[in-house]
Amino acid sequence: MITYILRYIFFSICFFGFYNTYATSSVDSLRIVIGALKGSEKIDALNSLCQELSATGDIAAENKAIHDYIREADAQKDKESAGHARAKSIFFYYNNGMKDSLEAALPKYLEFFQTNHMWDYYFNSRAAKVEMYQASGMPLSALNEAMKMYSFANENKLNYGIGVSCYNIGIAYYVTKNYTLAEKFLSRAVSVLIKEDDITILLSSFSQLTQVLENMKKYDAQLYYTEQWEKVLKDFQKNAEKHGGKINLSGRYLYCYASRASLFIEQGMLDSASVYVDKVVECAKGRKPIVQYKVRSLLSKYYQAKKDYPKALEYAEENLRHLDKNNLHTTELYAISNCAKLYHQNGNNAKAVELFELWGEKIDSMNIAQTTTQLNEFKTIYDVDFLKAENQIISQKIFIAVSICVFLVIILTLIIVYSFRLNRKNIALYQQIKRMDQTEEKAEKTQTYTQEDTHSKEKMLFKSISEKMVNDKLFTNPNIRRKDLSDTIGTNEVYLAEAIRVCTDGLTVGEYINRLRLKYACHLLSNSSFLSMDEICENAGFSSRSTYYRLFRQQYGMSPSEFRIIAQKTKDK
């Protein structure tokens, strides 16, 4: 008998508390009754207490009530209620901007949801974290978290999770104005979520997708999705009525009709737009200020398209006053800029300038705030990555240290062996170069005798060329050309080239000049230690340092620096 009396008291309190404008009395009444209740009735009462406290704004009391709800559900081993209570806790943290508490509680709650296959709670809770990152101006963190959620859902073939994560990825791209990727993921979210019974995220996906398509001016696609959107709402309403329920979806229809009205306005189809503007106005009756703001924005846009600027300005001004009164900063910039444009179109340029200046100040302030937030986000991401890397380094420190030591020993050994072999090779090359120089000198003397004896025209001409080039160091002129040389010798270019080709085993004029420059560079490297490499390059007649190094290595098999070192060691010996 006592149990029935307590049940009667509890349900009476819940019933009258629903209509009671003073939430405190119903909260106190619930607290009195809860102590005497047991089983599922106590769980239901705790759930009702959480709902009542959410209306009072007493955050501490609501948080305590939610945790009492969790403890009682766990104690009674009521898995469904325990899951519901944990999900309620996550959204309590989200709604009150308690980012740290949400991040701290989320891992253990997700584990509970996963263990008990409560996938709706699981993905909705993860989505709350993503949305909190978005609200905090951290799009990179939001996108990263949404991508992780998508990977998990895709790997486990969880349709609802794929849809929710695609929706959140699409929002992240939309915020960063990457409309192409936003369209891709939001349309995927619609195609996946349309198969689910819960239409909450599906309707949000329709809303965001149609906005993206309007920004991209894809009006045919936007119209298609608004039709799908309306069909989903009608089917949902029919199904509810079929099961004896009566549901008011005017608030849901409002956004669908607003999207369709907007696309007709954008296309200049004002008669069609008028039909849906009227539907939006009807659906918005008695709704919250933020909804009224959207309706007035649509009306201002509609009358602006009709060139009824005074009427358009009337709604825009009302929005601006409404924002000032209700402190709705999220849409303030659009309201100010829209008003400024309409003042200009109505001929009130002074007021337009004033509002544009205000808009500029606010946009600068917002940009600074966004930049600061993004920098903090980058720093947070960097710090997290740094800590992860540091932990990995600590856990593998011994292995890495040993590996580095072994690697360094191997590298040092290879360097020593390579240096020794390179030094031997360079010494051999240096000695070979010297022998070649001596052989060439002997050949020149022999050639001089032969030339005097045989009177060969090519050889006699080459003798003149060689003497002039060597004695006057003509090759040191970086700009010397075949014509310059032929003019200096007193012959034509053809004879000059032929003489050099015959007497140097097929060298061109340019190759012959560079050969003389390289020999002279060797002389300077061996005997002019005070000259820098660049000075030797210039004195030898090379205009390009890279050409000098390339030709030197090609001719002698080592770099000029290596040649100088070997030459110095040979002289010291």
Helices and strands as residue ranges (DSSP letters): H 2-19, H 23-34, H 39-56, H 59-75, H 79-95, H 99-115, H 119-135, H 139-155, H 159-175, H 179-193, H 200-215, H 219-242, H 250-266, H 270-283, H 289-305, H 309-326, G 329-331, H 332-345, H 349-395, H 397-454, H 457-472, G 474-476, H 482-489, H 493-503, H 509-527, H 533-539, H 545-556, H 560-572
